[in-house]
Protein backbone atom coordinates (compact mmCIF):
# COMPACT_ATOMS: atom_id res chain seq x y z
CA UNK A 1 0.00 0.00 0.00
CA UNK A 2 1.31 3.44 -0.95
CA UNK A 3 2.04 5.48 2.15
CA UNK A 4 1.18 9.14 2.71
CA UNK A 5 4.08 11.64 2.53
CA UNK A 6 4.19 12.06 6.30
CA UNK A 7 4.70 8.33 6.83
CA UNK A 8 7.55 8.21 4.32
CA UNK A 9 9.24 11.19 6.01
CA UNK A 10 8.89 9.69 9.48
CA UNK A 11 10.37 6.42 8.24
CA UNK A 12 13.29 8.33 6.70
CA UNK A 13 13.95 10.02 10.07
CA UNK A 14 14.05 6.69 11.90
CA UNK A 15 16.97 6.36 14.31
CA UNK A 16 17.51 2.77 13.20
CA UNK A 17 18.60 3.71 9.67
CA UNK A 18 22.31 3.95 8.83
CA UNK A 19 23.67 7.45 8.06
CA UNK A 20 23.72 6.81 4.30
CA UNK A 21 20.18 5.42 4.10
CA UNK A 22 18.47 6.30 0.81
CA UNK A 23 14.65 6.57 1.03
CA UNK A 24 13.00 4.39 -1.58
CA UNK A 25 9.50 5.84 -1.20
CA UNK A 26 10.37 9.39 -2.29
CA UNK A 27 10.93 8.33 -5.91
CA UNK A 28 7.20 7.64 -6.18
CA UNK A 29 6.22 11.15 -5.03
CA UNK A 30 4.45 13.30 -7.58
CA UNK A 31 4.50 17.11 -7.49
CA UNK A 32 1.21 17.08 -5.57
CA UNK A 33 2.75 14.76 -2.98
CA UNK A 34 5.73 17.05 -2.46
CA UNK A 35 3.45 20.06 -1.98
CA UNK A 36 1.54 18.10 0.65
CA UNK A 37 4.84 17.02 2.18
CA UNK A 38 6.06 20.61 2.52
CA UNK A 39 2.85 21.65 4.25
CA UNK A 40 3.02 18.60 6.52
CA UNK A 41 6.66 19.36 7.38
CA UNK A 42 5.68 22.90 8.37
CA UNK A 43 2.77 21.72 10.50
CA UNK A 44 4.67 18.84 12.10
CA UNK A 45 7.75 20.86 13.00
CA UNK A 46 10.00 18.40 11.16
CA UNK A 47 11.04 20.58 8.21
CA UNK A 48 14.59 21.26 9.37
CA UNK A 49 15.16 17.83 10.87
CA UNK A 50 14.23 16.48 7.44
CA UNK A 51 16.57 18.94 5.72
CA UNK A 52 19.43 17.98 8.04
CA UNK A 53 18.91 14.25 7.47
CA UNK A 54 18.83 14.76 3.68
CA UNK A 55 22.18 16.54 3.81
CA UNK A 56 23.79 14.18 6.32
CA UNK A 57 22.77 11.11 4.31
CA UNK A 58 23.80 12.59 0.97
CA UNK A 59 20.23 12.30 -0.32
CA UNK A 60 19.55 15.98 -1.02
CA UNK A 61 19.94 15.37 -4.75
CA UNK A 62 17.31 12.61 -4.73
CA UNK A 63 14.41 15.02 -4.20
CA UNK A 64 13.20 17.76 -6.58
CA UNK A 65 15.37 20.90 -6.67
CA UNK A 66 12.41 23.16 -5.97
CA UNK A 67 11.58 21.24 -2.79
CA UNK A 68 15.13 21.60 -1.48
CA UNK A 69 15.04 25.28 -2.42
CA UNK A 70 11.89 25.81 -0.35
CA UNK A 71 13.48 24.03 2.61
CA UNK A 72 16.62 26.20 2.33
CA UNK A 73 14.55 29.39 2.22
CA UNK A 74 12.59 28.33 5.28
CA UNK A 75 15.78 27.42 7.12
CA UNK A 76 17.40 30.76 6.34
CA UNK A 77 14.33 32.61 7.63
CA UNK A 78 14.23 30.47 10.75
CA UNK A 79 17.90 31.19 11.55
CA UNK A 80 17.14 34.89 11.47
CA UNK A 81 14.04 34.39 13.62
CA UNK A 82 15.91 32.33 16.23
CA UNK A 83 18.74 34.87 16.38
CA UNK A 84 16.30 37.74 16.92
CA UNK A 85 14.24 35.84 19.48
CA UNK A 86 17.39 34.96 21.42
CA UNK A 87 17.95 38.68 21.98
CA UNK A 88 14.52 38.98 23.59
CA UNK A 89 15.21 35.81 25.55
CA UNK A 90 18.45 37.19 26.98
CA UNK A 91 16.73 40.49 27.82
CA UNK A 92 13.89 38.80 29.69
CA UNK A 93 16.27 36.54 31.61
CA UNK A 94 18.45 39.49 32.62
CA UNK A 95 15.45 41.50 33.82
CA UNK A 96 14.11 38.51 35.75
CA UNK A 97 17.48 38.02 37.45
CA UNK A 98 17.83 41.70 38.28
CA UNK A 99 14.34 41.74 39.85
CA UNK A 100 14.97 38.57 41.86
CA UNK A 101 12.37 36.47 39.98
CA UNK A 102 12.70 32.77 40.77
CA UNK A 103 12.26 30.99 37.45
CA UNK A 104 13.28 28.05 35.28
CA UNK A 105 13.38 28.03 31.48
CA UNK A 106 11.52 25.01 30.09
CA UNK A 107 11.03 23.53 26.62
CA UNK A 108 12.32 25.63 23.72
CA UNK A 109 15.96 26.65 24.08
CA UNK A 110 16.29 24.76 27.35
CA UNK A 111 16.16 21.35 25.61
CA UNK A 112 19.11 22.08 23.30
CA UNK A 113 21.19 19.92 22.94
CA UNK A 114 19.61 17.13 25.06
CA UNK A 115 16.51 16.79 22.86
CA UNK A 116 17.66 18.74 19.80
CA UNK A 117 21.23 19.09 18.58
CA UNK A 118 20.89 22.64 17.23
CA UNK A 119 18.48 25.47 18.11
CA UNK A 120 18.15 26.35 14.40
CA UNK A 121 16.47 23.00 13.76
CA UNK A 122 13.45 23.95 15.87
CA UNK A 123 10.67 26.37 15.00
CA UNK A 124 10.68 28.66 18.02
CA UNK A 125 7.23 30.09 18.69
CA UNK A 126 7.44 31.02 22.38
CA UNK A 127 9.45 31.17 25.59
CA UNK A 128 8.20 29.05 28.48
CA UNK A 129 9.05 29.80 32.09
CA UNK A 130 8.22 27.95 35.27
CA UNK A 131 7.85 30.74 37.83
CA UNK A 132 7.61 30.63 41.59
CA UNK A 133 4.14 31.78 42.67
CA UNK A 134 5.49 34.63 44.80
CA UNK A 135 7.54 35.88 41.84
CA UNK A 136 4.64 35.73 39.38
CA UNK A 137 3.39 39.36 39.80
CA UNK A 138 6.90 40.73 39.26
CA UNK A 139 7.45 38.47 36.25
CA UNK A 140 4.16 39.61 34.69
CA UNK A 141 5.08 43.25 35.13
CA UNK A 142 8.50 42.72 33.54
CA UNK A 143 7.05 40.95 30.50
CA UNK A 144 4.52 43.74 29.96
CA UNK A 145 7.17 46.43 30.37
CA UNK A 146 9.38 44.66 27.84
CA UNK A 147 6.71 45.17 25.18
CA UNK A 148 4.55 42.05 25.26
CA UNK A 149 0.75 42.15 25.39
CA UNK A 150 -1.39 39.92 27.61
CA UNK A 151 -3.36 37.20 25.82
CA UNK A 152 -6.33 35.33 27.36
CA UNK A 153 -5.72 31.66 28.20
CA UNK A 154 -8.15 28.85 29.00
CA UNK A 155 -5.74 27.28 31.51
CA UNK A 156 -5.49 28.22 35.17
CA UNK A 157 -1.82 27.25 35.24
CA UNK A 158 -0.31 29.66 32.73
CA UNK A 159 -0.34 33.32 31.71
CA UNK A 160 0.38 34.14 28.07
CA UNK A 161 1.83 37.27 26.46
CA UNK A 162 2.34 38.02 22.76
CA UNK A 163 4.87 40.21 21.02
CA UNK A 164 3.99 41.41 17.53
CA UNK A 165 0.73 41.90 15.71
CA UNK A 166 -1.30 39.52 13.64
CA UNK A 167 -2.40 35.94 14.07
CA UNK A 168 -0.32 32.77 14.30
CA UNK A 169 0.93 31.86 10.83
CA UNK A 170 0.99 28.57 8.99
CA UNK A 171 3.41 27.55 6.27
CA UNK A 172 6.60 29.47 5.44
CA UNK A 173 5.32 32.65 7.15
CA UNK A 174 5.71 31.04 10.57
CA UNK A 175 9.51 31.14 10.21
CA UNK A 176 9.73 34.88 9.56
CA UNK A 177 11.38 37.00 12.24
CA UNK A 178 8.45 39.43 12.33
CA UNK A 179 5.88 36.67 12.98
CA UNK A 180 4.55 37.07 16.56
CA UNK A 181 6.02 35.00 19.37
CA UNK A 182 4.77 34.43 22.91
CA UNK A 183 5.97 34.31 26.48
CA UNK A 184 4.22 31.83 28.76
CA UNK A 185 4.56 32.00 32.53
CA UNK A 186 3.62 28.70 34.20
CA UNK A 187 2.89 27.84 37.80
CA UNK A 188 2.66 24.16 36.91
CA UNK A 189 2.41 22.03 33.77
CA UNK A 190 -0.34 19.55 34.46
CA UNK A 191 -3.78 21.16 34.28
CA UNK A 192 -6.05 18.33 35.43
CA UNK A 193 -9.14 20.55 35.35
CA UNK A 194 -8.69 21.48 31.70
CA UNK A 195 -9.01 17.85 30.55
CA UNK A 196 -10.78 16.33 33.58
CA UNK A 197 -7.78 14.08 34.21
CA UNK A 198 -6.28 12.77 37.45
CA UNK A 199 -4.38 15.13 39.71
CA UNK A 200 -0.60 14.90 39.53
CA UNK A 201 1.84 15.64 42.32
CA UNK A 202 3.83 18.80 41.66
CA UNK A 203 6.88 17.38 39.91
CA UNK A 204 8.71 20.50 38.83
CA UNK A 205 10.09 23.17 41.11
CA UNK A 206 12.43 26.13 40.67
CA UNK A 207 14.46 24.82 43.61
CA UNK A 208 15.55 21.82 41.49
CA UNK A 209 16.97 23.98 38.71
CA UNK A 210 20.48 23.62 37.32
CA UNK A 211 22.46 26.11 35.24
CA UNK A 212 22.53 25.56 31.49
CA UNK A 213 24.72 27.32 28.93
CA UNK A 214 23.78 27.89 25.31
CA UNK A 215 25.86 30.08 23.00
CA UNK A 216 27.62 31.56 26.00
CA UNK A 217 24.40 32.50 27.81
CA UNK A 218 23.63 30.90 31.20
CA UNK A 219 20.08 30.32 32.47
CA UNK A 220 18.32 27.92 34.86
CA UNK A 221 16.73 24.76 33.43
CA UNK A 222 15.24 21.49 34.66
CA UNK A 223 17.41 18.47 35.39
CA UNK A 224 17.43 15.86 32.63
CA UNK A 225 15.06 13.47 34.42
CA UNK A 226 12.57 16.30 35.01
CA UNK A 227 12.94 17.61 31.46
CA UNK A 228 12.10 14.15 30.11
CA UNK A 229 9.00 13.84 32.28
CA UNK A 230 7.88 17.33 31.28
CA UNK A 231 8.23 16.44 27.60
CA UNK A 232 6.11 13.33 28.22
CA UNK A 233 3.36 15.26 30.00
CA UNK A 234 3.44 17.98 27.36
CA UNK A 235 3.04 15.40 24.58
CA UNK A 236 0.28 13.60 26.45
CA UNK A 237 -1.76 16.76 26.94
CA UNK A 238 -1.42 17.63 23.26
CA UNK A 239 -2.66 14.19 22.25
CA UNK A 240 -5.86 14.98 24.14
CA UNK A 241 -6.32 18.14 22.05
CA UNK A 242 -6.60 15.82 18.98
CA UNK A 243 -3.32 16.95 17.40
CA UNK A 244 0.33 16.82 18.41
CA UNK A 245 3.34 18.22 16.58
CA UNK A 246 5.34 15.26 15.36
CA UNK A 247 8.55 17.12 16.21
CA UNK A 248 7.72 16.81 19.92
CA UNK A 249 7.79 13.04 19.55
CA UNK A 250 10.92 13.13 17.40
CA UNK A 251 12.76 15.17 20.04
CA UNK A 252 11.82 12.67 22.73
CA UNK A 253 13.13 9.99 20.36
CA UNK A 254 16.40 11.90 19.97
CA UNK A 255 16.76 12.00 23.76
CA UNK A 256 16.01 8.27 24.05
CA UNK A 257 18.47 7.47 21.28
CA UNK A 258 21.20 9.21 23.28
CA UNK A 259 20.25 8.17 26.80
CA UNK A 260 18.23 4.92 26.75
CA UNK A 261 21.13 2.96 28.25
CA UNK A 262 22.05 5.58 30.88
CA UNK A 263 21.22 3.61 34.00
CA UNK A 264 21.83 6.51 36.38
CA UNK A 265 19.38 8.70 34.48
CA UNK A 266 16.59 6.11 34.56
CA UNK A 267 17.18 5.46 38.24
CA UNK A 268 16.49 9.16 38.78
CA UNK A 269 13.38 8.98 36.56
CA UNK A 270 12.15 6.04 38.63
CA UNK A 271 12.67 8.03 41.84
CA UNK A 272 10.79 11.03 40.43
CA UNK A 273 7.84 8.92 39.23
CA UNK A 274 7.69 6.90 42.44
CA UNK A 275 4.51 4.86 42.85
CA UNK A 276 2.42 7.10 40.56
CA UNK A 277 0.95 4.41 38.30
CA UNK A 278 -0.78 6.91 36.01
CA UNK A 279 2.46 8.76 35.32
CA UNK A 280 4.17 5.43 34.66
CA UNK A 281 1.57 4.63 32.02
CA UNK A 282 1.99 8.06 30.45
CA UNK A 283 5.72 7.39 30.11
CA UNK A 284 5.01 3.98 28.55
CA UNK A 285 2.44 5.33 26.07
CA UNK A 286 4.66 8.15 24.81
CA UNK A 287 7.87 6.12 24.79
CA UNK A 288 6.32 3.21 22.88
CA UNK A 289 4.66 5.61 20.43
CA UNK A 290 8.02 7.26 19.78
CA UNK A 291 9.64 3.84 19.38
CA UNK A 292 6.95 2.81 16.90
CA UNK A 293 7.34 5.98 14.83
CA UNK A 294 11.09 6.56 14.88
CA UNK A 295 12.54 3.22 16.08
CA UNK A 296 13.97 4.90 19.17
CA UNK A 297 15.25 2.49 21.84
CA UNK A 298 13.03 1.79 24.84
CA UNK A 299 14.88 1.97 28.19
CA UNK A 300 14.82 -1.23 30.31
CA UNK A 301 12.90 0.59 33.06
CA UNK A 302 10.10 1.51 30.66
CA UNK A 303 9.96 -2.09 29.40
CA UNK A 304 9.32 -3.20 32.98
CA UNK A 305 6.59 -0.61 33.43
CA UNK A 306 5.08 -1.62 30.07
CA UNK A 307 4.33 -5.12 31.38
CA UNK A 308 2.20 -3.63 34.15
CA UNK A 309 -0.07 -1.24 32.24
CA UNK A 310 -3.80 -1.86 32.05
CA UNK A 311 -4.99 -4.02 29.12
CA UNK A 312 -7.12 -1.31 27.50
CA UNK A 313 -4.16 1.04 27.37
CA UNK A 314 -2.13 -1.70 25.66
CA UNK A 315 -4.93 -2.15 23.11
CA UNK A 316 -4.88 1.58 22.34
CA UNK A 317 -1.09 1.69 21.95
CA UNK A 318 -1.04 -1.22 19.53
CA UNK A 319 -4.09 -0.30 17.44
CA UNK A 320 -4.67 3.46 17.61
CA UNK A 321 -1.61 5.40 18.78
CA UNK A 322 0.09 5.66 15.41
CA UNK A 323 -3.12 6.77 13.67
CA UNK A 324 -3.60 9.58 16.18
CA UNK A 325 -0.01 10.75 15.73
CA UNK A 326 -0.61 11.27 11.99
CA UNK A 327 -3.90 13.13 12.34
CA UNK A 328 -4.16 16.31 10.27
CA UNK A 329 -4.46 19.81 11.68
CA UNK A 330 -8.23 19.73 12.02
CA UNK A 331 -8.72 23.51 12.06
CA UNK A 332 -7.12 23.81 8.59
CA UNK A 333 -7.73 20.60 6.68
CA UNK A 334 -10.76 18.54 5.75
CA UNK A 335 -10.65 14.80 6.32
CA UNK A 336 -13.54 12.39 5.89
CA UNK A 337 -14.18 10.62 9.21
CA UNK A 338 -10.89 11.74 10.83
CA UNK A 339 -9.37 9.42 13.43
CA UNK A 340 -8.43 12.20 15.85
CA UNK A 341 -11.09 11.37 18.43
CA UNK A 342 -10.04 7.76 18.69
CA UNK A 343 -7.81 9.14 21.43
CA UNK A 344 -10.97 9.16 23.57
CA UNK A 345 -10.54 5.41 24.04
CA UNK A 346 -7.29 6.22 25.83
CA UNK A 347 -8.78 9.24 27.56
CA UNK A 348 -11.45 7.07 29.17
CA UNK A 349 -8.80 5.03 30.98
CA UNK A 350 -7.83 7.98 33.17
CA UNK A 351 -11.14 9.51 34.12
CA UNK A 352 -13.19 9.10 37.24
CA UNK A 353 -15.41 6.09 36.50
CA UNK A 354 -18.52 7.67 38.07
CA UNK A 355 -18.48 10.63 35.69
CA UNK A 356 -16.73 9.02 32.74
CA UNK A 357 -19.69 8.67 30.42
CA UNK A 358 -20.74 12.29 30.94
CA UNK A 359 -17.23 13.65 30.34
CA UNK A 360 -16.57 11.58 27.23
CA UNK A 361 -19.89 12.70 25.78
CA UNK A 362 -18.89 16.31 26.41
CA UNK A 363 -15.56 15.82 24.66
CA UNK A 364 -17.35 14.29 21.69
CA UNK A 365 -19.55 17.30 21.11
CA UNK A 366 -17.99 20.30 22.82
CA UNK A 367 -15.64 22.81 21.23
CA UNK A 368 -12.61 23.39 23.41
CA UNK A 369 -12.12 26.66 21.56
CA UNK A 370 -15.28 28.12 23.11
CA UNK A 371 -13.68 28.62 26.51
CA UNK A 372 -10.79 30.46 24.87
CA UNK A 373 -13.18 32.64 22.87
CA UNK A 374 -15.09 33.50 26.04
CA UNK A 375 -11.85 34.37 27.81
CA UNK A 376 -10.77 36.58 24.89
CA UNK A 377 -14.08 38.47 24.87
CA UNK A 378 -13.95 38.90 28.65
CA UNK A 379 -10.47 40.40 28.37
CA UNK A 380 -11.30 42.53 25.33
CA UNK A 381 -15.09 43.05 24.89
CA UNK A 382 -14.63 45.02 21.65
CA UNK A 383 -13.79 41.74 19.88
CA UNK A 384 -17.53 41.02 19.71
CA UNK A 385 -17.86 43.77 17.10
CA UNK A 386 -14.97 42.63 14.89
CA UNK A 387 -16.21 40.54 11.97
CA UNK A 388 -12.68 39.58 10.98
CA UNK A 389 -11.94 38.19 14.42
CA UNK A 390 -15.07 36.02 14.37
CA UNK A 391 -14.12 34.74 10.90
CA UNK A 392 -10.71 33.64 12.19
CA UNK A 393 -12.33 31.40 14.82
CA UNK A 394 -13.03 28.84 12.03
CA UNK A 395 -16.41 27.81 13.39
CA UNK A 396 -17.50 25.98 10.24
CA UNK A 397 -14.30 23.97 9.92
CA UNK A 398 -14.26 23.07 13.59
CA UNK A 399 -17.94 22.12 13.54
CA UNK A 400 -17.44 19.79 10.58
CA UNK A 401 -14.41 18.22 12.26
CA UNK A 402 -16.21 17.52 15.53
CA UNK A 403 -19.20 15.97 13.77
CA UNK A 404 -17.16 13.74 11.44
CA UNK A 405 -14.58 12.76 14.07
CA UNK A 406 -17.39 12.00 16.51
CA UNK A 407 -19.01 9.69 13.95
CA UNK A 408 -15.69 7.95 13.36
CA UNK A 409 -15.36 7.34 17.11
CA UNK A 410 -18.90 5.92 17.33
CA UNK A 411 -18.32 3.61 14.34
CA UNK A 412 -15.13 2.33 16.00
CA UNK A 413 -16.75 1.38 19.33
CA UNK A 414 -17.67 -2.21 18.29
CA UNK A 415 -14.11 -2.90 17.15
CA UNK A 416 -12.72 -1.40 20.37
CA UNK A 417 -14.94 -3.68 22.44
CA UNK A 418 -13.94 -6.69 20.31
CA UNK A 419 -10.20 -5.96 20.70
CA UNK A 420 -10.55 -5.61 24.45
CA UNK A 421 -12.61 -8.77 24.68
CA UNK A 422 -9.83 -10.66 22.87
CA UNK A 423 -7.36 -9.47 25.50
CA UNK A 424 -9.66 -10.59 28.32
CA UNK A 425 -10.12 -14.01 26.73
CA UNK A 426 -6.38 -14.48 26.19
CA UNK A 427 -5.60 -13.67 29.83
CA UNK A 428 -8.31 -16.00 31.23
CA UNK A 429 -7.64 -18.91 28.85
CA UNK A 430 -6.53 -22.03 30.78
CA UNK A 431 -3.07 -23.42 30.10
N, C-alpha and C positions, 0 to 999 in steps of 0.2 A: 504494500500500500504506500502511495506517495505521501510523504510527510509534509506538514505545513512548514513555512520558512523558519518559524520560531523553533520548532523541534530540531531542524537541521543545525541551526546555530548553536543551540544548547548542546547537542551532541558534539559539535566541533570544539566547544569550550570544555569538554570533559577533562578532568584531571588525570584520567587513565591513559589518554593518548600520548604517544611519544612526541617530542618537540617538532619533528618534521612531518607530522600527520597531515595528509592531504584529504580534504573532505570530498567524498564521492558525490554526495547529493547535490552540491551546488551546480554541477554541470547541467542538471535538469531544470534549473531555474529559468523561467522566462522573464521578460522585462517587467511584467506585472508582478511576478513573485518578488523581484528585487525591490520594487517600490513598496510592496507590503513589508518586506524585510526591513527596509530603512525605517519605516514608521514604527514597526515593532521594536527595533533596536532603540529608538528614541524613547518609546513608552516604557520599555523594560529596564532601561538604565544600562544596557550591555553594549552600547555602541562602541565605546572606546576599549573595552575589554576585547571585543571582537576585532577591532582594528589592530590592537597589540598582538593578538594571537596570529592574525594573518601575516604580520610582519615577522614575528618570531619564527613562524613555521615555514617562511618562504613561500607562502601561498597567495600573496597579494596580487600576483599576476594571473591568478586563476579565476578571478572575479572581474566583471566588467569595469572598464576604466572609469566610467562615470559614477559607479557606486563608490569606488575607492576615493574619487575626487570629493564626493559629498561627505564621506567620513573624515577626510583630511580638513575640509572646511569647517565641519562641526568641531573637530578637535582643536583647531586653531582658535576658534571663538571661545571654546571652553577654557583653554589655557588663560586667555585674557580675563575671562570671568573669574576664574579661581584666583588669579593674581590680585584682581581688584577686591574681591571679597576678603582675601586674607588681610588686606589693609584695615578693613572694617573690623575684622576679627581681632586683630592685634589692638586696635583702639578700644574696643569694648573690654577686652581682658585687662588692659592697663587701667581703665577707669574703674572696673570692678575691684582690682587690687588696691588702687589708691583709696577707694571708699570703704575698704574692709569687707567687701561682699564675700561670703563663703560660698564657693561654687565649684562645680566640676564640669568640664566640657565632655559631652557625650555624642556618640555617633559622628557623622561628618569627618572633620579633620582629626578627631581623636582616635579613629580606628586605622589610621595610616601609620606604619605599614603592616600592622598585625592582620588586618582583614583586606587590605588593599595596598599594593606595592607602591603606588604613586598617586598623589592627590589629583593629578590631572586626568586620571582614568575615571573619576567619579563626576557625576553631574551634581554640583553643590547647589542646593536650593534654600538651605537655611542653616542657622547655627542653633544647636541645642545645648541648653545649660540645665544641670541639676543644681538648684539653689536652696540653701538653707531657709526655712520658713521665716526666721527673723530677719534675714537679709533681703527677702523678696521685695518689700516696699522700696528699698534703696536701689535694687537692681532695676525695677520698673522705671523709676525716675531717670536713671542713667540711660536706659535704652531710649526713652522718649526724648531726652535732651540731646542724644546723639543723632537724632533725625528720623527715627522710626515712628510709625503710626500704629496705634493699638488696633487689633483685629479681633472681632468676636470669635469665641471658641465654644464648642459644645461640650468640652471636657472640663471637669472641675479640677483637674490636676495640672493644667498648663495655661499659660498666658502667652498670646501670640502678638508679635509686632511685625509690620511690613515696611520695607524701605523700597521706594519707587512707586510709580503709578502704573495702572493697568492691571489686567487679570493674569493669572498663571498661564504660561504659554505651553503649547504642544508642538513637537517637531523641532526643526532647527532653531526656531526663535528662543527656545528655552535655554540655549547655551550662550546667548548674547549677554555681554556685561551689563547692559542697561535693563535687562529683564529683572523684575522685582525679586528680592530674596527676603527671608523672614528671620526673626529671632524668636525662639521659643524658650520660655522659662518654665521649668518643671519642678513641681514639688515631689512628684513620684512618677512612675512610668506604667503602673498597672491600674487602669481605671475600671474597676469591677462594675461600677454602676452603669457605665456607658454601654456595656454589652451584657449586663446581667450575668456576670461570671463570678466564680468563687473569689473570695478575698485572698490576697496574697500578703505574706509578711513583707515588711519594708526591707527589701534586699540591698538597696543602694543608698549610700550615705556619703556626704562630703568628707566625713572624718576618715574614710577609707581611701581617699584619693592618693595618687602618686604623681610625680612630676614627669611630664612627657615633653620631648623636644622635637620640633618639626621645623626644618629650614632655619634653625638657630633661634627659634622662639619657644619659650618654655611656658607650659600651662598645665593645670591639674586635670587628670583623667582617671577613669576607673581602672582598677587592676584587671588583668587579663581574664580571670575567672568571672568577674562581675560583668566585664564588657561582653563576654560570650553569652551570659544569661540574659543581658539586656537585649542583645541582637535576637535571641530566641523569642523573648516576649514581644518585642517589636514586630517580628515577622508573624507571630501567632495572632496578634491583634489585627494586623492588616489582612490576614486570611479571612477574618470574620467581617471585614468590610467588603468582601467579594472580589477583591483584587489586590495582588501584592506585586511589587516591582521585583522582577526576576533577579535583578542585581543584588538585592538584599540576600537572597538565597545563595547566589554565586559567591558573595563575600564571606558568608559563613563557611561555604565549601573551601574557599582559599585558606581560611583560618584552620579548618580541620585538616586540610592537606599538609599544613605546616606543623600542626601540634597534636595530631591524633595519638601519637605514641609518647607524648610527654606525660609520664606518670604523675609527676609532681603537680602539674596543672590540673589533671582530672581528680586528683585527691582533694585539691582545693575546691573544685566544682562540687564534688560530693559533699564536702563540709558545708558549703553555702546552701545547697539544696536541702540537706538534712533529710527529715522524714516527710517532706512535702510531696505526696504522691502525685498530685496534680501537676506540679512543676516538673517532676520527673517525666511524666507523660508528654508534657509540652516539649521537653528536650528531645525525647525519642521521636515524636512526630516530625519536628523540624529537621533533625539530623538525618532521619531516614529519607525524608523528602529530598533533601540536598544530595544525599548519596544516590538516590534514584535518578536525579536529574543530571548531576555532574560527576558521578562516580567518585565522590569524595570518600575517604576512609571513615569508618565508624569507630570511635574509640571503644576499647574493651568495656569501660564502665557503662557506656550507653547500650552496648549489646546485652549486658546483664539487666539493666532496667527494661530493655525491650521485651524480655521474656516475662515480665511481670505486668504489662499493661493490660487493660480490660479488653476482652475479645472484640467488642464493637469498634473500639479505636483501631485495633489491628485490621479489621475489615475495611475501615475507611482509608487507612494508609495504603493498603494493597490494591484497592479498587477505585479510589476517588481522588487521592491527593494530587497525583500528577495532572489530572484533568483540571483541577481547580487552579493549579499553578500556571496553566496556559490560558486561563480565561482572558478575554479581551477587556479593554477599558470600556465598561458598560455605558459610561456617560457620553462616549464619542462614537462607538461602533455598534452597528446592528448585528445581532446573531440570532438565528432561529433556535428557540429553546436552549438558551445558554446554560452551561453547567455550573455557573457560579454559585448558585444556592444549594448545590449538593454539599457544600460545607456545613449546612445545617445538620446533617447527620452526625458530624463531629461535634458541632456546637451543643447538641442535645446531651452529650456525654458529661458535660460539665455544669449543667444547670441544676437548680434545686428541683427535685422530682415532683414536688407538690404543685409547682407553678410552671413546670416545663411546657405543657401543652399550650398554655396561654402565651408564654413568651415566644415559642417557636412560631405560633400563628401570627403574632405581632411582627416578627422579623420577616415573615413571608409577604406581608402586605404593607408594612410601614415604609416610609421614606426617611432614612436616617438624615437626609439633607434638611428635612423640615425643621429640626431643632436648631440647626446652624442658621437657617434663614430667619427663624424667630429671634435668635440671639443677635443677628446682624441688624434687624429692624429695631430691636430694643436699644441697641447701641447707637444707631443712626436712623431715626424715624423717617427722614426725608427719602430713604431708599424706596419707600412705598410708592412714591410718585415718579420713579425713574423707570420708564418702559424698557430701556436697554438693560438695566440690572435684572429685571424680571426675566427677560429673554435669555440671559446668560445662565439662569438656574436650570435650564434644560429639562423642564417639566415633562415634555412629551417623550423625549428619549428615555428618561428615567422611568416614566410610567410604563412604557412598552417593555423595558427591561424587567421590571418587577413582575409584570404579568406573565411574560414568557418564561422567565427563570422560575417563577413559582409553579407554573404548569410542569416544567421539566422536573422539578423536585417531586411533585405529586405523582407523576408518571413513574418515577424511580422507586417509590416506596415499596412496591411488591418485590422488586429485585433486592432491595436492601434487606427486607425481612427474610427473603430466601437465603441470602449470603450469610446472615447471622444465624439462621436456623442450621445451616450446614456446619458452622463452627460449633454450635451447641451439640449437634449429633456426633461430631468427630471427637469431642471431649468426653462424651458419656458412653461412647461405644466400648463394649467389653473387650478385653484382650484375650 
